[in-house]
Amino acid sequence: MSELLIEPSPHIRSDITTQKIMLNVLIALLPSVIAGTVIFGLRALVLVVLCAFFCVIFEYLFNLVTKRRQTLSDLSAVVTGVLLGMNLPPTLPIYMAAIGSFAAIVIVKQFFGGLGQNFANPAITARIILMLSFGRSMTSWTAPIDWSAPGTDAVSSATPLASPESLPSYLDMFLGLRAGCIGETCIAALLIGGLYLIIRGIIDPVTPAAFIGTVAVCSILSGHDVLMQLMSGGLVLGAFFMATDYATTPLTRAGKLIFGIGCGLITSVIRFFGVYPEGVSFSILIMNILTPLIDRYVHQKPFGAKKEAAK
Amino acid sequence: MKLNSIRLPHFNAAAESRSSEIRLPGQVVISMSQHGGVPCTPVVAVGETVRTGQLVGQCDAVISAPIHSSVTGKVVSIIKTLNVFGKTHDALVIETIPTQTFSDEIRPPVIESREDFVRAVKESGSVGLGGAGFPTHVKFGYDPKTVKIDTLVVNGAECEPYITSDYRTFMEDGVKVADGIRRIMQYLDIKYAVIGIEADKPEAIKKMTELTAGDSGVSVVKLPSSYPQGAEKVLINNTTGREVREGELPSSVGCLVVNCSTAAFISDYLKTGIPLIKRRITVDGNIVNKPGNLIVPIGTKTADIIAAADIRVQPDRVLFGGPMMGTAIYDPETPVLKTINAVLMFADTKRLEQTACIRCGRCVRACSMGLMPTEIEHAFDLRDVERLRKLHVSQCMNCGACSYVCPAKRNLSEKNQLAKLFVREQLTKR
């Protein structure tokens, strides 16, 4: 008889792998990438693909330089790249996208220990870094391509949150026919992707529900146009794809609920009282920082736990 | 309380295969350590001839059960074998002879009182046949003045993939299971009994419902078909709704748990007096052509079971017990113990590489004890005793659900066991 394998139990494992999870996130992002390309043109697609490319290269180089095992096959760098691309305006210069990718992968992710160890969402943090470094380029928007009038050039425009006087219709907002970041405008595509992730069990719906729900409640209480608030900015993108990032959000369902409500409150405060049209990014970053604290105190209740040991 | 659980593939190809007796092995190796308790000392010497059912190992400690010869033959040597807990113990090597005869010691026990019953169960060598192997007489020997037991919980969940030995016990020996339950209730004066069977075994549920229809206080509870239903605390919660607190025994909530095969054995023993010398095991795995259930003498070598199975290729992994909690054995000479309910054989199994935890929380949602395995792993890596205690690591029963669902293929349940041991060591140091 050949040598027998000895391993600790269990001896069977589920099919799920990190790579499959990341692949599912990429599949969920696909509708938004397509929508972004249709709305803003090929330049948008090029930017997203380049971001993914830069992220992969930077992760490869970092692992090479630091003599770590290559981790590209887990696809997490691709996810970060695509998410970063979705968070950029379609006309951003390529070198800025490269700097953003470097910040996301090297500074935010790998410096803190790589996949699962980073305390902040790489794509969100990179977006904030770009925003603070290249404010003008990061806020120069283009209007959606008018496919009914071919030959027209991209026109610079303002995001609805920044200039409330020229609001698009609800339908245009839902379909994404407004100025904005590549992946954030088409609510329909984001909802398809988000729903896919929920159905596949990749994300817990409690986070986006709490996040979006809180913003809705705050909008009603402060007398804002609720639907417009929900569909503008990066709220839906952030709620489904960034606030659900495993590494930087709480482990438990109760923790996720607190996280989502916190994101919603901070977003509302920044939107209604702040000067930046940047509520979602900052709210997620701030709640990312609070995540270890939430995880420290919000535990799943152990079965039959004795009271004196519970605290 | 609704507990977390996971879905597992069933792989129960052996379910409808009627048990058959294995051909008498040429040699059996009877370990003096059949379960987690104190090991026995041999009471026979090398060169002696022993008969089937004869007492061969004895121990005075409480958490222990006597051991009987499963065959007729000659003790040729006493060797050292490694048990599943990684400790070395004596084992009798008995060479069988063709004419198998029962020992004169065998006679049905006379039972007139509760004490007689507990003593008889002790003399039968009975241990929990579900896998944990806790000596049955210790469970039964509680003091009814201080411990109030009102419900006998019969474990027929059999939640692990592949294993069908308990199911076959229901289907082939359902009458004995029902009788065993009646006897336990009668002698220990327990009012109610619940038989927990997973929903994916409707035939067993139907059969046991019919067989216990005339018994007052006995009911069959259909358990969800998810893992782990057979874990003691989970089973009690899902059959009676009672919550066994951390560090407590089932008796703290008035429950006594026995495996269905143990109940069937007790019924048999009271009628015949034949001690626990053989048991039903499931033989299956990805190289087994005809999955089935075998009745084997305790001490049968794994190699003999592999030889009896119809296999396509030689195995590279052999398990005692199910794939979730079973032990991988390294030596085909390893003998079957009283607690082994399956011998599973696999080939082309992969050793999985662990990757970084992505904090997806699947382990947290899988844990029926409500623990947070990934946090436990972090705390253990930091050797943080206080944090481990706050995370209630001692509640882990090693069901393996966390490791099963982990996308990074981390050995979480192994880490939990190491953490439990570490906490125990640190606390005794103080």
Interface residues (C-beta under 8 A of the other chain):
Chain A: M1 S2 E3 L4 L5 I6 E7 P8 S9 P10 H11 I12 R13 S14 I16 T17 T18 K20 I21 T71 D74 S76 G114 L115 G116 Q117 D204 Y246 A247 L251 T252 D295 H299 Q300 K301 P302 F303 G304 A305 K306 A309 K311
Chain B: M1 L3 L8 P9 P161 K233 N237 E243 V244 R245 E246 G247 E248 A303 I306 Q314 P315 D316 R317 V318 L319 P323 M324 M325 G326 T327 A328 I329 Y330 D331 P332 F346 T349 R351 L352 T355 A356 C357 I358 R359 C360 G361 R362 V364 C367 S368 M369 G370 L371 M372 T374 E375 R389 K390 L391 H392 Q395 N398 G400 S403 Y404 V405 C406 P407 A408 K409 N411 S413 E414 Q417
